């Protein structure tokens, strides 16, 4: 109770609140999620970043959902920490996508791109291809993103005839300013 009260006292030095978040995470385990989530409202970036680190250590569906929201945070470091946490949960994100939760796709694609052609990235690509028609609508939506979409197009092409609904979206990618995206669309 005293630690929670210390965290709520804004007059305490940020370094103290950072330590308090770590102590609460250690003491409460996964039950520290509400505390970490509340700390994300703190104005001090160090406190917010420590809160994200705590969320990354909590492996629950609720913490994964929170990391998905933090992936869009204004603070670049918070986004980076959230992405790292999501990288560690790629399989969970895949399962959620397979269950029809399209809102996880932007984070999953960010994880995929951050893996930068590694064996993990290739395994993620294969997993998406194996999901086949289930992920096609979400991948079509991803083609509307501003990010280059060559990797998404390649997966759709590998899915084959089951991705026929993506034809128009891929045709629209022929004129994409990213050369690799245009080439992938032409090949597909």
C-alpha positions in Angstrom: 0.0 0.0 0.0 2.9 2.4 0.8 4.5 1.7 -2.5 1.3 2.5 -4.4 0.9 5.7 -2.4 4.5 6.7 -3.2 3.8 6.1 -6.9 0.8 8.4 -6.8 2.7 11.2 -5.1 3.7 13.4 -8.0 5.9 15.5 -5.7 8.2 12.5 -5.4 11.3 12.6 -7.6 10.8 10.7 -10.9 13.7 8.4 -10.1 11.9 7.3 -6.9 8.7 6.6 -8.9 10.7 4.6 -11.4 12.1 2.4 -8.6 8.6 2.1 -7.1 7.2 0.7 -10.4 10.0 -1.9 -10.4 9.4 -2.8 -6.8 5.6 -3.1 -7.4 6.2 -5.3 -10.5 8.4 -7.5 -8.5 6.0 -7.7 -5.5 2.8 -8.1 -7.5 3.8 -10.1 -10.5 1.2 -10.0 -13.2 -1.2 -8.2 -10.8 1.0 -5.1 -11.3 -0.6 -4.4 -14.7 -3.2 -1.9 -13.4 -0.4 -0.1 -11.5 1.8 0.0 -14.6 -1.1 1.2 -16.7 -1.9 4.0 -14.2 1.8 5.0 -14.3 1.6 5.5 -18.1 -0.4 8.7 -17.3 2.6 10.2 -15.6 4.0 13.3 -17.2 7.6 12.3 -16.7 8.9 10.2 -19.6 11.2 8.1 -17.3 8.2 7.0 -15.3 6.2 6.2 -18.4 9.1 4.2 -19.9 9.5 2.2 -16.7 5.8 1.5 -16.8 6.2 0.1 -20.3 9.1 -2.1 -19.2 6.9 -3.5 -16.5 4.1 -4.2 -19.0 6.6 -6.0 -21.2 7.4 -8.3 -18.3 3.7 -9.2 -17.8 2.7 -11.8 -20.3 -1.1 -11.7 -20.3 -3.7 -11.0 -23.0 -4.4 -7.7 -21.3 -0.8 -6.6 -21.3 -0.5 -7.6 -25.0 -3.5 -5.4 -25.7 -1.9 -2.5 -23.8 1.4 -2.9 -25.7 -0.7 -2.8 -29.0 -2.0 0.6 -27.8 1.4 1.8 -26.7 2.8 1.0 -30.2 1.0 4.2 -31.3 2.3 6.4 -28.4 3.7 9.8 -29.1 7.0 9.0 -27.3 9.4 7.3 -29.6 11.1 5.4 -26.8 7.7 4.1 -25.5 6.9 2.9 -29.0 10.3 1.2 -29.2 9.9 -0.5 -25.9 6.3 -1.6 -26.9 7.6 -3.0 -30.2 10.3 -5.0 -28.3 7.6 -6.4 -26.0 5.5 -7.3 -29.0 8.4 -9.0 -30.7 8.6 -11.3 -27.8 4.9 -12.1 -28.3 4.8 -12.7 -32.1 3.2 -16.1 -31.7 0.5 -14.7 -29.5 -0.2 -12.0 -32.0 -0.3 -14.6 -34.8 -2.9 -16.6 -32.9 -5.0 -13.6 -32.2 -4.9 -12.7 -35.9 -5.9 -16.2 -36.8 -8.8 -15.9 -34.4 -10.0 -12.9 -36.4 -8.6 -10.0 -34.4 -7.5 -7.7 -37.2 -6.5 -4.9 -34.9 -3.3 -6.8 -34.0 -2.1 -6.7 -37.6 -0.3 -3.3 -37.5 1.7 -4.4 -34.5 2.4 -7.8 -36.1 3.6 -6.2 -39.3 5.8 -3.8 -37.3 7.3 -6.9 -35.5 7.7 -8.6 -38.8 9.5 -5.6 -40.4 11.7 -5.1 -37.3 12.9 -8.7 -37.7 14.4 -7.5 -41.0 14.7 -10.7 -43.1 15.9 -12.9 -40.2 14.9 -16.5 -39.7 12.2 -15.3 -37.3 10.8 -13.0 -40.0 10.8 -15.9 -42.5 9.0 -18.1 -40.0 6.4 -15.3 -39.4 5.9 -15.1 -43.2 5.4 -18.8 -43.5 2.9 -18.7 -40.6 0.9 -16.0 -42.3 0.9 -18.0 -45.6 -0.2 -21.1 -43.7 -3.1 -19.2 -42.2 -4.2 -18.5 -45.8 -7.7 -17.1 -46.4 -8.2 -16.3 -42.7 -5.6 -13.4 -42.9 -6.3 -12.2 -46.4 -8.8 -9.5 -45.4 -6.4 -8.2 -42.8 -3.5 -8.2 -45.2 -5.6 -6.3 -47.8 -6.3 -3.7 -45.2 -2.5 -3.5 -44.5 -1.9 -2.6 -48.1 -3.6 0.8 -47.4 -0.9 1.7 -44.8 1.7 4.3 -45.7 4.5 1.8 -45.0 6.0 -0.1 -48.0 4.0 -3.3 -48.5 6.3 -5.6 -50.5 6.4 -8.1 -47.7 2.6 -8.1 -47.4 2.2 -8.5 -51.2 4.7 -11.4 -51.2 2.7 -13.2 -48.5 -0.5 -12.7 -50.5 1.1 -14.0 -53.6 2.3 -17.1 -51.8 -1.2 -17.7 -50.4 -2.2 -18.0 -54.1 -5.7 -18.4 -55.4 -7.2 -18.1 -51.9 -6.0 -14.5 -51.9 -7.8 -13.6 -55.2 -9.7 -11.0 -53.3 -6.5 -9.0 -53.0 -6.1 -8.6 -56.8 -7.5 -5.1 -57.0 -5.5 -3.9 -54.0 -2.3 -5.3 -55.5 -3.0 -3.7 -58.8 -3.3 -0.4 -57.0 0.2 -1.0 -55.5 1.8 -1.0 -59.0 2.3 2.8 -58.8 3.5 2.8 -55.2 6.4 5.2 -54.6 8.4 2.5 -52.9 10.1 0.6 -55.8 10.2 -2.8 -54.0 6.4 -2.5 -53.3 5.7 -1.8 -57.0 7.9 -4.7 -58.1 6.3 -7.1 -55.7 2.9 -6.1 -56.9 4.0 -6.6 -60.5 5.4 -10.1 -59.8 2.3 -11.1 -57.8 
